[in-house]
Amino acid sequence: MKRLLALIALALAQPAFAQSATPEQRLAQMRERVERLEDQDQIELLQATYGYYFDKGLWTQVAALFSRNGRFEYGQRGVYIGRERIRRALLLFGPEGLSPGRLNNHMQLQAIITVAPDGQTATARWQGMVMLAEPGVNGQWGVGVYENRYVKEGATWLISSLHFYPMAQTDYDLGWMRSATQMEGPSALFPPDEPPTEVYRSYPAQYIPPFSYPHPVTGQPIELVQPRDDIAGRE
């Protein structure tokens, strides 16, 4: 109840409704604003749930968060399409359920969620912090960006496309200045359904994942000039 009241208060704090609107129209406008805020809240909950499941290797539960034809793309591993293909692809990160000594933390921070006016689709950008470890191998630190898409089926929000861009990864002991671990490519054991949608290199390269939302003040798309990279094909 407190959350709903906070959403309503936020909706009312928006610019005043048109003075020429009837009470019924103003009520409908307020209801729509509250619904979009509730959509944002549900998407944030969905993404947080993904993070908790992914961290613990609960691959079956992770795959169930995707739409029927959902897409999963992690770095340069390629794209896996559909819940069952996604579930099997997640096994490349380790067996179902974390074994002793393994660490697989992927945190989602700095959410910017944009819900379409009709409330049926949405996009979101997140900052991802990564902590990895496995027995007999030194730990890894990492950071990346999520650019995701969501779809509402009935009253339930699902992930329609999850794309994680690893931006930098390093050995825990050596640190960023002495060690920069590059991304893994497509698996030969379980090849992806499609190649990576974007080819790039992580740190020390400075690739910026494209923004799915316009500048909040100017309303203009955010134009990016990516660094030259002969391996990625950018001259």
C-alpha positions, 0 to 999 in steps of 0.5 A: 500500500505504501508503494502504491501511495508513493507511485500516486504521489509521484504521478501527481507531482508531474506537470499539471494536467491540461486545464481544459480536460474534464474530471474524467479525462484528468482521472484517466491521465492520472491512472495511466501515469500510475500504471506506467510507474507500476510497470517500471516497478514490476520491471525492476523487480523482474530484473532483480529476480533475474540477478538473484537466480543467475547468481546462484546458478538457478538456470531453470528459474532464470530461463522461465523469466524470458518470453517464449522467443526471448533472446539471451546474449552475453558478450561475444558468446552469440545469441540464444533464442527460446527458453530451452535454448537459453536454459542450456546455454546457461549451463556454459556458466556452470552446472545447475546450482553453484557448487562449493567454492564457486562465486557468480555474482552479477549485480544490476545497478543504476536502472533507467527504465523506459516503458512504451506509451501503450504499457506493453513493451519496455527497455532498460539499461543497467550497470552490472558489477561482476564477481567470479570465482571457482576452485583452483582458479583465481577470482575475477572482477568485472563491470558491464552494461545491460541493454534489455527489452521487456514485453508484457504478456497478460499482466506479467512482464517478461524479458524479451531480450537480455544483452549484457556487454562486459566492459572490463574484467580483471584478475582479482590479485593483479588488478585493472592496470596489470591484467585485462581479461578479454571476453569468451567467443561462441561455444563450440560445445553448444553453438549459439543460434545467431552470432553476436549482434555487435563485435567489440573488445572490452577494456582496455578498449573503450566501446560504449553500448548504444543507448536505448533511450534519448537524452532526458533533457534534449529528447534527442538520440545519443549519438556515439562515435565508437573507437577505431578497431581493426579487429571489430571492423571499425576503421 
